Amino acid sequence: MLTCQKSLFNLDENIHYISCATMAPNLKSVEQAGIEGIMRKSKPHLITQETFFETTEPVKKRFAQLINCPDPERIALIPSTSYGMATVARNLGFKPNLRAGQEILMVHEEFPSDVYAWEGVCMEKGLVIKTILPPQTLENRGKIWNETLINSINANTCMVVISPIHWADGTRFDLEAIGRQCRLYGALFVIDGAQSVGALSIDIQLFKPDALINVGYKWLLGPYSSGLAYFGEYFDTGSPIERNWINRVGSEEFRNLVNYQDHYRPKADRYNVGERSNFILNPMMETAISQLLEWGVDNIQNYCKNLLEQPLKILQEKGFWVENEEYRAYHLVGLRLPASADVTKIQAEMKKRNVVISYRGESIRISPNVYNNQADIDVMIEGLLAGL
């Protein structure tokens, strides 16, 4: 059983940080990898043409292992969710039999980068964004919302964009069933893994998405401005949003760069961000994902469950609402307040106790990780109840 790993992080002792869904703290090992990367750049004579590839391949391999992808060549290095989604948007327009009036399906209050990405392609191709609303009732909310989404996927659906866990309220979506329905009707299936990969098991071979887009600074415990993406076969001959030199065939031999190449490196390598060889961020990301693999994602999820399972029952008894267990995870939970609660008062009580959580839409978002202990949760519960 995984125990508290707080000693591996540089967290302040008097701060109860329960907001990994906003930004993860650095592991000490990740911090050190970044410092070493900075020092490496200070001695550029040690950076060779081989170095430009040595920093990328380990990151791709580790991430591929994390999402159960047997082929690391399907992994690209990206700087952000918006970059990955822009790549998807650029290639959606090439989808066979795409026609005006077809729908891109998303759920209500999806993360903005997953929404804004489609503005251009919708205008150009006459596509329509269709938002699947949650039910009005809180009873069986997750079950009904999932069923409504799945039943909305039909022959007029060109793409479904979904997060495994809703970033604001913590609702869990059935990726296996959604993916199956997408394949039935020939719709592209795109996952935003930002609030899941690293704390919840995400299996590419089971869910079979066409793309998975993931930032690094949340549950991957990596640096800001660094992320990773999986691109399936649909994208193998697609068009990248950058046309840079290092993504071309033969780019590993610098003396031949004057011989311009029309062809890209295979599979997802065409979608790497420019300067993807980042000598600072890549070692940090590799170190972070290696630690996740050592801990085991299922162990991380179980650790969070052990932290929250009983406290959530206490809160429910006091009138707080949380989603049914089948449709939630434990690393990111959305709480809805009882009628007697005052969110402004709760915010004040949390600040008084140095508890850091998030407020998103109608939910209070709790997102612990392995650096949290029961004392953190106890202080948080005390603050929540003081706001009633």
Buried (B, 14 or more C-beta within 10 A) or exposed (E): EBEBBBEBBEBEEEEBBBBBBBEBBBBEBBBBBBEBBEEBEEEEEEBEEEEBEBBBBBBBBBBBBBBEBEEBBBBBBBBBBBBBBBBBBBBBEEBEEBEEEBBBBBBBBBBEBBBEBBEEBBEEBEBBBBEBEBBEEEEBBBBBBBBBBBEBBEEBBBBBBBBBBBBBBBBBBBBEBBBBBBEEEEBBBBBBBBBBBBBBBBEBEEBBBBBBBBBBBBBBBBBBBBBBBBBBEBBBEBBBBBEBEBBBEEBEEEEEBEEEBEEBBEBBBBBBBEBBBBBBBBBBBBBBBBBBEEBEBEBBBBBBBEBBEEBBEEBEEBEBBBBBEEBBBBBBBBBBBBEEBEEEEBBBBBEEBBBBBBEBBEBBBBBBBBBBBEEBBEBBBEBBBBBB
